[in-house]
Amino acid sequence: MKSTLIALLIVSAIPARSQLSGGMELDFNSRYTWRGMADSSGPVLQPDVWITWNKLTLSGWSNADLTHEPQQGTINSASGSLDYSFALGQFQINPMVEYWADRQVRGVVDKPTGEVSVNISHPLGPLSIYLLQAVDVFHYRGAWYGETGASRQFHWKRLTPETSISLGAANRNYLQTYAGVPKAAFAEAGPKVEVTVQLSRHYYLRPHVEWTYLLNNQVRRMVPPASLWNIGGALGVTF
């Protein structure tokens, strides 16, 4: 995978004294969902690899369908991203650029494109609230997606449970591209629960479940189903 090769080249160029870390993850999901929309009718495997140098992270992600779909057993969606993380007072800010070498949403889109985004999070009592802003700057220029939500994380021995809820909205360009609906609207909302189990110093298991619901009537008609469940588990290793 191109993004993995790029990551390895960067590692070889970084001095040994740098703050270098990284990891790999294999995430099994009952369905491929993306911002409330179904990209597969059955289970998928989603490998992910990342390398972090100080506050800069380079990652590569892909999706492979496991059921009898047109591209069964092949990587039919892949992306590479570069993000930077820094603190500004109590705000955690993560600007990111992401390039999709292959992007599929129920067969509607299959062209390379890229987004720039920024995610801003802030603690609020026991919660962490966040605001995400993402805009396409390549093939579907001006397609905007925004999301806000809150999460709560716990720590107990080797377990780290986390619950979250989110609300997403999109402009006309975005919904026209991905749903065939020429209007701006609230896109989707739903909760997610996951538990990270630290198996050892470097290995972890992360079962997760999420539910999303498409909020706009026209979007629901164009890209059914309106209600999506995704249940899965990820096995990862860090260094």
WOZIVEN-V424723 format. One record per pair of residues at least 24 apart in sequence whose C-alpha atoms are under 7 Angstrom apart, sorted by the first residue. I is the first residue (numbers start at 1). J is the second residue. Records with the same first field share a line. If there is no record, write none. Layout:
I=J / J
//
This chain:
3=60 / 80
4=60
7=51 / 58
18=53
19=53 / 54
20=52 / 53 / 54
21=51 / 52 / 53 / 239
22=50 / 51 / 52 / 238 / 239
23=49 / 50 / 51 / 237 / 238 / 239
24=48 / 49 / 50 / 236 / 237 / 238
25=49 / 234 / 235 / 236 / 237
26=234 / 235 / 236
27=233 / 234 / 235
28=232 / 233 / 234
29=230 / 231 / 232 / 233
30=230 / 231 / 232
31=230
36=188 / 212 / 213 / 214
37=223
38=106
39=104 / 105 / 106
40=106
42=67
43=67
55=84 / 85 / 86
56=83 / 84 / 85
57=82 / 83 / 84
58=82 / 83
76=102
77=102 / 103 / 104
78=102
90=122
91=120 / 121 / 122
92=120 / 121 / 122
93=119 / 120 / 121
94=118 / 119 / 120
95=119
105=178
108=178
109=178
112=139
113=138 / 139 / 140
114=138
126=152
127=151 / 152
128=152
142=173
143=171 / 173 / 174
144=170 / 171 / 174
145=169 / 170 / 171
146=170
158=197 / 198
159=195 / 196 / 197 / 198
160=195 / 196 / 197
161=194 / 195 / 196
162=193 / 194 / 195
163=192 / 193 / 194
164=191 / 192 / 193
165=190 / 191 / 192
166=190 / 191
179=219 / 222 / 223
180=222
181=218 / 219
185=216
186=215 / 216
187=214 / 215 / 216
188=212 / 213 / 214 / 215
189=213 / 214
202=237 / 238 / 239
203=236 / 237 / 238
204=235 / 236 / 237
205=234 / 235 / 236
206=233 / 234 / 235
207=232 / 233 / 234
208=232 / 233
//
